[in-house]
Amino acid sequence: MDKKDKKIRQEQESNPGKGVAFCLNCNDMDDLAVSDEAKDLDQLHRRFDNCREIGKFQGDVCARIYVAEDRIDEPAFFADEDEDS
C-alpha cells in the first residue's frame, strides 16, 4: 500500500459516524447489475483505478464496483434468514 492509499484509508476510518458516500460520476449505471460488464470485476477495478488517477472519483465507494460485487442472487445470501425461521 502506497502512502496515498494509506492516507485515504486513514481519513475514511477516522470518521466512522459519517455515512458512506457513493461515487456516482458514471453516467451509464442503468442495468449495470445485469450487464456483462458487471461480470468482469477486473475491468471494473481498472476503470476505478483510472478514475482515481484522473481525479474523477469522488466519494468513499465506487458505486459500479459495489453493484457488481453484490451477491444478492447467490443462494448463500439468504442462508442466515432461513436458519432463523
MIKOLMAR-691585 format. One record per residue: residue in three letters; x negated, y, z negated of N, C-alpha, C, CB in turn. Coordinates in steps of 0.1 Angstrom, whole numbers, plus 5000, padded with zeros to 4 digits. Glycine has a CB too. Example, Ala and Ser with C-alpha at 12.3 -4.5 7.8 and 13.67 -1.06 7.14 Angstrom:
// MIKOLMAR-691585
+------+------+------+------+-------+-------+-------+------+------+------+-------+-------+-------+
: pafi : n.c1 : n.c2 : n.c3 : ca.c1 : ca.c2 : ca.c3 : c.c1 : c.c2 : c.c3 : cb.c1 : cb.c2 : cb.c3 :
+------+------+------+------+-------+-------+-------+------+------+------+-------+-------+-------+
:  ALA : 4868 : 4943 : 4922 :  4877 :  4955 :  4922 : 4868 : 4967 : 4922 :  4887 :  4955 :  4910 :
:  SER : 4872 : 4978 : 4929 :  4863 :  4989 :  4929 : 4871 : 5000 : 4921 :  4859 :  4994 :  4943 :
+------+------+------+------+-------+-------+-------+------+------+------+-------+-------+-------+
// end
This chain:
// MIKOLMAR-691585
+------+------+------+------+-------+-------+-------+------+------+------+-------+-------+-------+
: pafi : n.c1 : n.c2 : n.c3 : ca.c1 : ca.c2 : ca.c3 : c.c1 : c.c2 : c.c3 : cb.c1 : cb.c2 : cb.c3 :
+------+------+------+------+-------+-------+-------+------+------+------+-------+-------+-------+
:  MET : 4991 : 4988 : 5000 :  5000 :  5000 :  5000 : 4991 : 5012 : 5000 :  5010 :  5000 :  4988 :
:  ASP : 4993 : 5021 : 5010 :  4985 :  5033 :  5010 : 4990 : 5044 : 5000 :  4984 :  5039 :  5024 :
:  LYS : 4983 : 5054 : 4999 :  4986 :  5064 :  4989 : 5000 : 5071 : 4992 :  4975 :  5075 :  4988 :
:  LYS : 5003 : 5073 : 5004 :  5015 :  5080 :  5008 : 5027 : 5071 : 5004 :  5016 :  5083 :  5023 :
:  ASP : 5027 : 5058 : 5007 :  5038 :  5049 :  5003 : 5039 : 5049 : 4988 :  5035 :  5036 :  5009 :
:  LYS : 5028 : 5048 : 4981 :  5028 :  5047 :  4967 : 5034 : 5060 : 4961 :  5013 :  5046 :  4961 :
:  LYS : 5031 : 5072 : 4966 :  5037 :  5084 :  4961 : 5052 : 5084 : 4963 :  5030 :  5096 :  4968 :
:  ILE : 5057 : 5080 : 4975 :  5071 :  5080 :  4978 : 5078 : 5070 : 4969 :  5073 :  5076 :  4993 :
:  ARG : 5072 : 5058 : 4966 :  5078 :  5049 :  4957 : 5079 : 5054 : 4943 :  5070 :  5035 :  4958 :
:  GLN : 5069 : 5061 : 4938 :  5069 :  5067 :  4925 : 5080 : 5077 : 4924 :  5055 :  5072 :  4921 :
:  GLU : 5081 : 5086 : 4934 :  5092 :  5096 :  4934 : 5106 : 5090 : 4933 :  5091 :  5105 :  4946 :
:  GLN : 5108 : 5079 : 4941 :  5121 :  5072 :  4941 : 5124 : 5066 : 4927 :  5122 :  5062 :  4952 :
:  GLU : 5114 : 5060 : 4921 :  5115 :  5053 :  4908 : 5117 : 5063 : 4897 :  5104 :  5044 :  4906 :
:  SER : 5112 : 5075 : 4898 :  5112 :  5084 :  4887 : 5126 : 5091 : 4886 :  5102 :  5095 :  4889 :
:  ASN : 5135 : 5088 : 4895 :  5149 :  5094 :  4894 : 5160 : 5084 : 4894 :  5150 :  5104 :  4905 :
:  PRO : 5160 : 5075 : 4884 :  5169 :  5063 :  4885 : 5184 : 5067 : 4884 :  5166 :  5054 :  4874 :
:  GLY : 5188 : 5079 : 4878 :  5201 :  5083 :  4877 : 5207 : 5088 : 4890 :  5203 :  5093 :  4867 :
:  LYS : 5199 : 5092 : 4899 :  5203 :  5098 :  4912 : 5208 : 5087 : 4921 :  5191 :  5105 :  4919 :
:  GLY : 5219 : 5089 : 4929 :  5224 :  5080 :  4938 : 5215 : 5077 : 4950 :  5238 :  5084 :  4943 :
:  VAL : 5217 : 5066 : 4957 :  5208 :  5063 :  4968 : 5213 : 5071 : 4980 :  5209 :  5048 :  4971 :
:  ALA : 5204 : 5077 : 4987 :  5207 :  5084 :  4999 : 5203 : 5076 : 5011 :  5200 :  5098 :  4999 :
:  PHE : 5213 : 5073 : 5020 :  5210 :  5065 :  5032 : 5207 : 5075 : 5043 :  5222 :  5057 :  5036 :
:  CYS : 5196 : 5072 : 5051 :  5193 :  5080 :  5062 : 5202 : 5076 : 5073 :  5178 :  5077 :  5066 :
:  LEU : 5210 : 5085 : 5079 :  5219 :  5083 :  5089 : 5216 : 5091 : 5102 :  5233 :  5087 :  5085 :
:  ASN : 5203 : 5093 : 5105 :  5199 :  5101 :  5116 : 5201 : 5093 : 5129 :  5185 :  5105 :  5115 :
:  CYS : 5203 : 5081 : 5129 :  5205 :  5073 :  5142 : 5220 : 5075 : 5146 :  5203 :  5058 :  5140 :
:  ASN : 5221 : 5079 : 5159 :  5235 :  5082 :  5164 : 5241 : 5069 : 5170 :  5234 :  5092 :  5174 :
:  ASP : 5235 : 5058 : 5170 :  5240 :  5046 :  5176 : 5242 : 5035 : 5166 :  5231 :  5041 :  5187 :
:  MET : 5249 : 5038 : 5155 :  5252 :  5029 :  5144 : 5264 : 5020 : 5147 :  5253 :  5036 :  5131 :
:  ASP : 5273 : 5025 : 5156 :  5286 :  5017 :  5158 : 5283 : 5003 : 5162 :  5294 :  5024 :  5169 :
:  ASP : 5290 : 4994 : 5156 :  5289 :  4979 :  5158 : 5275 : 4974 : 5157 :  5293 :  4977 :  5173 :
:  LEU : 5266 : 4980 : 5149 :  5253 :  4975 :  5147 : 5253 : 4961 : 5140 :  5245 :  4985 :  5138 :
:  ALA : 5262 : 4959 : 5131 :  5262 :  4947 :  5123 : 5265 : 4935 : 5132 :  5272 :  4947 :  5112 :
:  VAL : 5272 : 4937 : 5143 :  5275 :  4925 :  5152 : 5267 : 4925 : 5165 :  5290 :  4925 :  5155 :
:  SER : 5257 : 4934 : 5166 :  5249 :  4935 :  5178 : 5237 : 4926 : 5177 :  5245 :  4950 :  5180 :
:  ASP : 5231 : 4924 : 5189 :  5219 :  4916 :  5190 : 5207 : 4923 : 5183 :  5215 :  4913 :  5204 :
:  GLU : 5208 : 4936 : 5183 :  5197 :  4944 :  5176 : 5196 : 4941 : 5162 :  5199 :  4959 :  5178 :
:  ALA : 5207 : 4938 : 5155 :  5207 :  4935 :  5141 : 5200 : 4922 : 5138 :  5221 :  4935 :  5135 :
:  LYS : 5199 : 4913 : 5147 :  5193 :  4900 :  5145 : 5178 : 4901 : 5146 :  5197 :  4891 :  5156 :
:  ASP : 5172 : 4912 : 5151 :  5158 :  4914 :  5153 : 5153 : 4924 : 5142 :  5154 :  4918 :  5167 :
:  LEU : 5151 : 4919 : 5130 :  5146 :  4927 :  5119 : 5133 : 4933 : 5121 :  5146 :  4920 :  5106 :
:  ASP : 5124 : 4926 : 5128 :  5111 :  4931 :  5131 : 5111 : 4944 : 5139 :  5102 :  4921 :  5138 :
:  GLN : 5120 : 4944 : 5149 :  5122 :  4955 :  5158 : 5128 : 4967 : 5150 :  5131 :  4952 :  5170 :
:  LEU : 5137 : 4964 : 5141 :  5143 :  4975 :  5133 : 5132 : 4981 : 5123 :  5155 :  4970 :  5125 :
:  HIS : 5124 : 4972 : 5118 :  5113 :  4977 :  5109 : 5103 : 4986 : 5117 :  5106 :  4966 :  5102 :
:  ARG : 5100 : 4982 : 5129 :  5091 :  4990 :  5138 : 5098 : 5004 : 5140 :  5088 :  4983 :  5151 :
:  ARG : 5110 : 5004 : 5143 :  5118 :  5016 :  5146 : 5117 : 5025 : 5133 :  5132 :  5013 :  5150 :
:  PHE : 5120 : 5019 : 5122 :  5119 :  5026 :  5109 : 5105 : 5032 : 5107 :  5123 :  5016 :  5097 :
:  ASP : 5095 : 5024 : 5109 :  5081 :  5029 :  5107 : 5079 : 5041 : 5116 :  5071 :  5018 :  5111 :
:  ASN : 5084 : 5041 : 5129 :  5083 :  5052 :  5138 : 5090 : 5064 : 5133 :  5088 :  5048 :  5152 :
:  CYS : 5102 : 5062 : 5128 :  5110 :  5073 :  5122 : 5102 : 5080 : 5111 :  5123 :  5068 :  5117 :
:  ARG : 5096 : 5072 : 5102 :  5088 :  5078 :  5091 : 5076 : 5086 : 5096 :  5084 :  5067 :  5081 :
:  GLU : 5070 : 5080 : 5106 :  5058 :  5087 :  5112 : 5061 : 5100 : 5118 :  5051 :  5078 :  5122 :
:  ILE : 5072 : 5101 : 5125 :  5076 :  5114 :  5132 : 5084 : 5123 : 5123 :  5083 :  5111 :  5145 :
:  GLY : 5087 : 5119 : 5111 :  5094 :  5127 :  5102 : 5109 : 5127 : 5104 :  5089 :  5141 :  5103 :
:  LYS : 5115 : 5118 : 5111 :  5129 :  5117 :  5114 : 5137 : 5111 : 5102 :  5132 :  5109 :  5126 :
:  PHE : 5130 : 5102 : 5094 :  5136 :  5095 :  5083 : 5138 : 5105 : 5072 :  5127 :  5084 :  5078 :
:  GLN : 5151 : 5106 : 5067 :  5155 :  5115 :  5056 : 5164 : 5107 : 5047 :  5162 :  5128 :  5062 :
:  GLY : 5159 : 5103 : 5036 :  5167 :  5095 :  5026 : 5159 : 5086 : 5019 :  5179 :  5088 :  5034 :
:  ASP : 5166 : 5077 : 5011 :  5159 :  5067 :  5003 : 5159 : 5053 : 5011 :  5166 :  5065 :  4990 :
:  VAL : 5169 : 5050 : 5018 :  5171 :  5038 :  5025 : 5175 : 5040 : 5039 :  5181 :  5029 :  5018 :
:  CYS : 5169 : 5032 : 5049 :  5173 :  5033 :  5063 : 5186 : 5025 : 5064 :  5162 :  5026 :  5072 :
:  ALA : 5197 : 5032 : 5069 :  5210 :  5026 :  5070 : 5210 : 5014 : 5080 :  5220 :  5036 :  5074 :
:  ARG : 5202 : 5015 : 5090 :  5202 :  5005 :  5100 : 5196 : 4992 : 5094 :  5193 :  5009 :  5112 :
:  ILE : 5185 : 4993 : 5087 :  5180 :  4981 :  5080 : 5189 : 4976 : 5070 :  5166 :  4984 :  5074 :
:  TYR : 5195 : 4984 : 5062 :  5205 :  4980 :  5052 : 5216 : 4972 : 5058 :  5211 :  4992 :  5044 :
:  VAL : 5222 : 4977 : 5069 :  5233 :  4970 :  5076 : 5228 : 4957 : 5081 :  5239 :  4979 :  5087 :
:  ALA : 5216 : 4957 : 5088 :  5211 :  4945 :  5094 : 5208 : 4934 : 5084 :  5199 :  4948 :  5103 :
:  GLU : 5203 : 4938 : 5072 :  5199 :  4928 :  5062 : 5211 : 4923 : 5054 :  5188 :  4934 :  5054 :
:  ASP : 5222 : 4929 : 5056 :  5234 :  4925 :  5048 : 5237 : 4910 : 5051 :  5246 :  4934 :  5051 :
:  ARG : 5239 : 4902 : 5041 :  5242 :  4888 :  5043 : 5256 : 4884 : 5039 :  5232 :  4880 :  5034 :
:  ILE : 5265 : 4893 : 5042 :  5279 :  4890 :  5038 : 5285 : 4878 : 5045 :  5288 :  4902 :  5040 :
:  ASP : 5280 : 4875 : 5057 :  5285 :  4864 :  5065 : 5280 : 4850 : 5061 :  5283 :  4866 :  5079 :
:  GLU : 5270 : 4850 : 5051 :  5264 :  4837 :  5047 : 5273 : 4831 : 5036 :  5250 :  4839 :  5042 :
:  PRO : 5275 : 4818 : 5036 :  5283 :  4812 :  5026 : 5279 : 4814 : 5011 :  5284 :  4797 :  5028 :
:  ALA : 5266 : 4815 : 5009 :  5260 :  4817 :  4996 : 5263 : 4831 : 4990 :  5245 :  4815 :  4996 :
:  PHE : 5268 : 4840 : 4998 :  5271 :  4853 :  4994 : 5282 : 4853 : 4983 :  5275 :  4863 :  5005 :
:  PHE : 5292 : 4844 : 4985 :  5303 :  4843 :  4977 : 5303 : 4832 : 4967 :  5316 :  4842 :  4985 :
:  ALA : 5291 : 4825 : 4966 :  5290 :  4813 :  4957 : 5292 : 4817 : 4943 :  5276 :  4808 :  4959 :
:  ASP : 5288 : 4828 : 4938 :  5289 :  4832 :  4924 : 5304 : 4834 : 4920 :  5281 :  4844 :  4920 :
:  GLU : 5312 : 4839 : 4929 :  5326 :  4842 :  4927 : 5334 : 4829 : 4926 :  5332 :  4850 :  4938 :
:  ASP : 5330 : 4819 : 4934 :  5336 :  4806 :  4933 : 5334 : 4799 : 4920 :  5332 :  4797 :  4945 :
:  GLU : 5322 : 4800 : 4914 :  5319 :  4794 :  4902 : 5327 : 4800 : 4890 :  5304 :  4795 :  4899 :
:  ASP : 5330 : 4813 : 4891 :  5337 :  4820 :  4880 : 5352 : 4815 : 4880 :  5336 :  4835 :  4882 :
:  SER : 5357 : 4811 : 4891 :  5372 :  4807 :  4891 : 5375 : 4795 : 4883 :  5376 :  4805 :  4905 :
+------+------+------+------+-------+-------+-------+------+------+------+-------+-------+-------+
// end
